[in-house]
Amino acid sequence: MIASDARKFIEAALEKLTPARAQEIARSFVQGQGKEQVQKFAKDLMDWSNRNRERMAEFVRREVRAQLKLMGVPGREELEALKKRVRELERSAAPQAATAKKRAAAKTAPSKPAAAKPAAKSSAAKRSASARRAASGESG
């Protein structure tokens, strides 16, 4: 009987206790006593259950926060500060980026086409011309 009663209390602490479940547990503990006693016990049991569930949730939140900090995961405040800094850098870089784009566009803008130069003779053409000259007796 004591083990099952303890189990009921533990279950009540870990799960959301409904009024019906609280009444059921209260009846099992205060058998033979008045209805008011059962209701008071059920209310106290629900309050106890809610407090313990809140404590457990807070414990888990603290533990998760501590583990994340140990792992080096930044917190909300740190992330917000970084976002703000990035926005500031983007704003300050925007005018510089526009100027750089204008400079780059000016450098790559097409200039006046250069006057066409006559194509240089290929090596084979030069040799053939010198061979002709040599054959005809010209010096060159």
Backbone as CSV, one residue per row, in Angstrom:
resi,resn,N_x,N_y,N_z,CA_x,CA_y,CA_z,C_x,C_y,C_z
1,MET,0.830,-1.202,0.000,0.000,0.000,0.000,0.866,1.255,0.000
2,ILE,1.931,1.298,0.794,2.768,2.484,0.891,3.482,2.726,-0.439
3,ALA,3.961,1.662,-1.097,4.664,1.815,-2.377,3.726,2.372,-3.437
4,SER,2.513,1.873,-3.503,1.571,2.376,-4.514,1.178,3.821,-4.201
5,ASP,1.074,4.168,-2.922,0.768,5.552,-2.541,1.912,6.477,-2.942
6,ALA,3.134,6.032,-2.708,4.302,6.837,-3.082,4.352,7.014,-4.594
7,ARG,4.053,5.936,-5.322,4.050,6.010,-6.786,2.997,7.015,-7.267
8,LYS,1.846,7.038,-6.636,0.801,7.993,-7.011,1.282,9.423,-6.794
9,PHE,1.977,9.662,-5.686,2.494,11.002,-5.414,3.544,11.415,-6.452
10,ILE,4.424,10.503,-6.785,5.472,10.802,-7.768,4.854,11.073,-9.131
11,GLU,3.902,10.261,-9.535,3.219,10.481,-10.802,2.516,11.832,-10.800
12,ALA,1.920,12.165,-9.673,1.226,13.448,-9.559,2.207,14.608,-9.695
13,ALA,3.412,14.428,-9.213,4.411,15.505,-9.287,4.936,15.685,-10.703
14,LEU,5.026,14.613,-11.472,5.652,14.681,-12.784,4.686,15.008,-13.917
15,GLU,3.433,14.687,-13.761,2.482,14.949,-14.838,1.504,16.035,-14.411
16,LYS,0.821,16.590,-15.397,-0.177,17.600,-15.079,-1.338,16.877,-14.423
17,LEU,-1.591,17.258,-13.220,-2.619,16.590,-12.419,-3.968,17.240,-12.685
18,THR,-4.915,16.441,-13.150,-6.263,16.956,-13.381,-7.032,16.938,-12.061
19,PRO,-8.052,17.766,-11.962,-8.868,17.746,-10.727,-9.451,16.366,-10.430
20,ALA,-9.863,15.653,-11.466,-10.442,14.313,-11.254,-9.391,13.364,-10.689
21,ARG,-8.186,13.415,-11.249,-7.099,12.544,-10.763,-6.723,12.927,-9.334
22,ALA,-6.705,14.205,-9.028,-6.395,14.659,-7.670,-7.450,14.148,-6.688
23,GLN,-8.714,14.199,-7.079,-9.798,13.692,-6.215,-9.621,12.185,-5.972
24,GLU,-9.261,11.483,-7.045,-9.074,10.026,-6.923,-7.948,9.700,-5.938
25,ILE,-6.824,10.392,-6.084,-5.690,10.145,-5.182,-6.058,10.546,-3.758
26,ALA,-6.738,11.660,-3.618,-7.135,12.131,-2.284,-8.067,11.130,-1.605
27,ARG,-9.021,10.610,-2.366,-9.950,9.615,-1.777,-9.199,8.385,-1.268
28,SER,-8.167,7.973,-2.033,-7.442,6.775,-1.624,-6.642,7.029,-0.348
29,PHE,-6.234,8.273,-0.106,-5.450,8.578,1.092,-6.315,8.874,2.314
30,VAL,-7.455,9.466,2.104,-8.275,9.874,3.257,-9.587,9.090,3.299
31,GLN,-9.482,7.803,3.126,-10.668,6.950,3.138,-11.374,7.070,4.478
32,GLY,-12.696,7.177,4.381,-13.494,7.227,5.598,-13.600,8.622,6.192
33,GLN,-12.962,9.606,5.620,-13.068,10.959,6.153,-14.073,11.757,5.327
34,GLY,-14.419,12.932,5.777,-15.462,13.735,5.143,-15.073,14.256,3.767
35,LYS,-16.125,14.654,3.049,-15.957,15.152,1.685,-15.081,16.403,1.680
36,GLU,-15.232,17.264,2.641,-14.430,18.487,2.716,-12.949,18.161,2.861
37,GLN,-12.662,17.143,3.671,-11.275,16.731,3.878,-10.675,16.225,2.573
38,VAL,-11.454,15.458,1.820,-10.990,14.921,0.543,-10.729,16.072,-0.432
39,GLN,-11.653,17.039,-0.505,-11.492,18.169,-1.423,-10.265,19.007,-1.060
40,LYS,-10.079,19.241,0.234,-8.918,20.022,0.666,-7.620,19.284,0.306
41,PHE,-7.603,17.998,0.562,-6.417,17.203,0.241,-6.164,17.208,-1.263
42,ALA,-7.221,17.093,-2.069,-7.079,17.097,-3.523,-6.527,18.441,-4.009
43,LYS,-7.017,19.546,-3.431,-6.530,20.878,-3.807,-5.065,21.027,-3.432
44,ASP,-4.713,20.607,-2.211,-3.316,20.678,-1.777,-2.419,19.828,-2.678
45,LEU,-2.918,18.688,-3.067,-2.164,17.791,-3.942,-1.945,18.430,-5.322
46,MET,-2.956,19.086,-5.864,-2.812,19.759,-7.160,-1.808,20.898,-7.062
47,ASP,-1.887,21.682,-5.974,-0.934,22.779,-5.781,0.493,22.235,-5.699
48,TRP,0.662,21.190,-4.935,1.973,20.566,-4.769,2.495,20.060,-6.114
49,SER,1.611,19.420,-6.870,1.987,18.880,-8.172,2.424,20.008,-9.120
50,ASN,1.657,21.091,-9.159,1.993,22.222,-10.037,3.334,22.841,-9.647
51,ARG,3.559,23.035,-8.349,4.831,23.617,-7.895,6.006,22.721,-8.275
52,ASN,5.861,21.433,-8.065,6.949,20.511,-8.392,7.214,20.454,-9.892
53,ARG,6.175,20.503,-10.698,6.349,20.489,-12.146,7.076,21.767,-12.592
54,GLU,6.711,22.905,-12.015,7.378,24.168,-12.333,8.845,24.134,-11.904
55,ARG,9.105,23.587,-10.731,10.493,23.470,-10.259,11.316,22.587,-11.193
56,MET,10.715,21.487,-11.607,11.416,20.561,-12.506,11.708,21.240,-13.843
57,ALA,10.738,21.963,-14.383,10.941,22.665,-15.653,12.042,23.718,-15.508
58,GLU,12.051,24.458,-14.412,13.088,25.471,-14.187,14.457,24.813,-14.047
59,PHE,14.521,23.690,-13.366,15.777,22.958,-13.228,16.308,22.553,-14.601
60,VAL,15.435,22.030,-15.443,15.843,21.602,-16.789,16.310,22.810,-17.600
61,ARG,15.587,23.931,-17.531,15.995,25.143,-18.258,17.381,25.595,-17.822
62,ARG,17.625,25.631,-16.505,18.934,26.045,-16.000,20.030,25.112,-16.473
63,GLU,19.764,23.837,-16.425,20.764,22.848,-16.831,21.067,22.963,-18.328
64,VAL,20.041,23.133,-19.132,20.252,23.283,-20.581,21.068,24.546,-20.847
65,ARG,20.712,25.661,-20.194,21.465,26.910,-20.363,22.933,26.713,-20.001
66,ALA,23.179,26.040,-18.885,24.556,25.810,-18.430,25.324,24.952,-19.434
67,GLN,24.691,23.915,-19.950,25.364,23.039,-20.910,25.648,23.771,-22.224
68,LEU,24.702,24.584,-22.681,24.917,25.357,-23.906,26.066,26.344,-23.725
69,LYS,26.135,26.945,-22.555,27.218,27.895,-22.277,28.565,27.166,-22.283
70,LEU,28.612,25.981,-21.669,29.849,25.194,-21.665,30.285,24.824,-23.086
71,MET,29.316,24.610,-23.965,29.621,24.237,-25.344,29.993,25.453,-26.191
72,GLY,29.802,26.648,-25.644,30.155,27.859,-26.382,29.051,28.376,-27.287
73,VAL,27.839,27.906,-27.102,26.713,28.381,-27.912,26.323,29.768,-27.404
74,PRO,26.279,30.757,-28.307,25.962,32.116,-27.851,24.509,32.230,-27.397
75,GLY,24.294,33.134,-26.452,22.951,33.374,-25.940,22.193,34.361,-26.810
76,ARG,20.943,34.588,-26.475,20.081,35.482,-27.237,20.666,36.895,-27.302
77,GLU,21.177,37.393,-26.166,21.731,38.752,-26.128,22.946,38.871,-27.058
78,GLU,23.792,37.858,-27.029,24.976,37.881,-27.885,24.587,37.866,-29.367
79,LEU,23.585,37.059,-29.713,23.136,36.997,-31.102,22.537,38.327,-31.545
80,GLU,21.753,38.951,-30.680,21.164,40.246,-31.019,22.255,41.297,-31.222
81,ALA,23.281,41.286,-30.373,24.390,42.233,-30.516,25.120,42.008,-31.839
82,LEU,25.307,40.747,-32.211,25.969,40.440,-33.486,25.124,40.883,-34.677
83,LYS,23.820,40.665,-34.599,22.934,41.099,-35.690,23.001,42.612,-35.856
84,LYS,22.988,43.320,-34.737,23.065,44.781,-34.773,24.376,45.223,-35.419
85,ARG,25.473,44.587,-35.036,26.793,44.934,-35.577,26.854,44.664,-37.080
86,VAL,26.285,43.560,-37.528,26.278,43.229,-38.960,25.475,44.284,-39.729
87,ARG,24.313,44.697,-39.194,23.519,45.733,-39.856,24.315,47.027,-39.979
88,GLU,25.026,47.401,-38.914,25.837,48.615,-38.942,26.931,48.510,-40.008
89,LEU,27.587,47.366,-40.066,28.637,47.169,-41.060,28.078,47.196,-42.481
90,GLU,26.905,46.607,-42.660,26.283,46.621,-43.983,25.951,48.054,-44.404
91,ARG,25.425,48.849,-43.460,25.096,50.240,-43.774,26.345,51.035,-44.121
92,SER,27.414,50.830,-43.361,28.635,51.596,-43.623,29.329,51.100,-44.885
93,ALA,29.155,49.855,-45.253,29.795,49.310,-46.443,29.011,49.614,-47.716
94,ALA,27.743,49.934,-47.607,26.915,50.169,-48.795,27.442,51.321,-49.642
95,PRO,27.763,52.490,-49.080,28.304,53.562,-49.927,29.649,53.183,-50.554
96,GLN,30.482,52.493,-49.810,31.780,52.076,-50.335,31.607,51.078,-51.472
97,ALA,30.664,50.190,-51.328,30.414,49.188,-52.368,29.908,49.867,-53.634
98,ALA,29.039,50.883,-53.488,28.525,51.590,-54.660,29.658,52.308,-55.382
99,THR,30.554,52.930,-54.615,31.705,53.622,-55.219,32.603,52.621,-55.931
100,ALA,32.863,51.501,-55.330,33.714,50.476,-55.943,33.086,49.954,-57.235
101,LYS,31.779,49.804,-57.255,31.106,49.323,-58.460,31.244,50.348,-59.583
102,LYS,31.113,51.630,-59.224,31.253,52.672,-60.246,32.660,52.669,-60.820
103,ARG,33.661,52.527,-59.955,35.050,52.485,-60.422,35.278,51.291,-61.335
104,ALA,34.773,50.149,-60.919,34.954,48.936,-61.718,34.262,49.088,-63.075
105,ALA,33.090,49.698,-63.071,32.359,49.893,-64.321,33.129,50.848,-65.225
106,ALA,33.735,51.876,-64.643,34.497,52.832,-65.443,35.727,52.168,-66.054
107,LYS,36.363,51.280,-65.324,37.561,50.594,-65.830,37.221,49.629,-66.947
108,THR,36.096,48.998,-66.859,35.737,47.987,-67.848,34.909,48.564,-68.976
109,ALA,34.627,49.865,-68.936,33.835,50.483,-70.009,34.628,50.389,-71.302
110,PRO,33.967,50.114,-72.413,34.687,49.982,-73.684,35.287,51.324,-74.091
111,SER,36.576,51.303,-74.464,37.248,52.517,-74.916,37.180,52.559,-76.432
112,LYS,37.722,53.644,-77.021,37.701,53.755,-78.480,38.481,52.596,-79.066
113,PRO,37.967,52.015,-80.121,38.706,50.904,-80.724,40.031,51.396,-81.287
114,ALA,41.075,50.643,-81.098,42.414,51.002,-81.595,42.447,50.842,-83.104
115,ALA,43.305,51.638,-83.751,43.430,51.544,-85.207,43.963,50.169,-85.555
116,ALA,43.409,49.626,-86.597,43.801,48.278,-86.994,45.218,48.302,-87.528
117,LYS,46.030,47.426,-87.010,47.415,47.316,-87.454,47.472,46.221,-88.497
118,PRO,48.358,46.379,-89.440,48.466,45.299,-90.427,49.000,44.055,-89.745
119,ALA,48.489,42.969,-90.143,48.889,41.713,-89.535,50.339,41.418,-89.884
120,ALA,51.066,40.952,-88.930,52.475,40.614,-89.141,52.545,39.373,-90.005
121,LYS,53.571,39.340,-90.824,53.741,38.173,-91.682,54.128,36.979,-90.830
122,SER,53.634,35.875,-91.211,53.983,34.670,-90.475,55.397,34.248,-90.830
123,SER,55.995,33.457,-90.020,57.377,33.002,-90.230,57.510,32.262,-91.553
124,ALA,56.506,31.491,-91.893,56.566,30.726,-93.144,56.553,31.671,-94.339
125,ALA,55.754,32.732,-94.251,55.673,33.698,-95.357,56.995,34.428,-95.505
126,LYS,57.634,34.778,-94.367,58.924,35.476,-94.404,59.978,34.576,-95.060
127,ARG,60.017,33.323,-94.703,61.006,32.409,-95.276,60.789,32.242,-96.761
128,SER,59.557,32.149,-97.158,59.267,31.956,-98.573,59.672,33.207,-99.357
129,ALA,59.451,34.398,-98.768,59.860,35.653,-99.457,61.362,35.737,-99.539
130,SER,62.102,35.375,-98.480,63.559,35.435,-98.544,64.092,34.392,-99.513
131,ALA,63.470,33.259,-99.629,63.908,32.241,-100.580,63.720,32.745,-101.991
132,ARG,62.633,33.430,-102.274,62.397,33.993,-103.614,63.445,35.048,-103.960
133,ARG,63.744,35.880,-102.978,64.726,36.926,-103.209,66.097,36.299,-103.490
134,ALA,66.429,35.295,-102.740,67.726,34.647,-102.900,67.801,34.001,-104.295
135,ALA,66.717,33.431,-104.704,66.696,32.772,-106.004,66.806,33.789,-107.132
136,SER,66.220,34.959,-106.969,66.279,35.975,-108.017,67.540,36.834,-107.908
137,GLY,68.300,36.655,-106.827,69.540,37.363,-106.666,69.406,38.688,-105.954
138,GLU,68.307,38.955,-105.316,68.131,40.211,-104.579,68.713,40.062,-103.187
139,SER,69.100,41.170,-102.602,69.562,41.091,-101.228,68.506,41.704,-100.356
140,GLY,68.433,41.263,-99.195,67.336,41.826,-98.464,67.434,41.777,-97.088
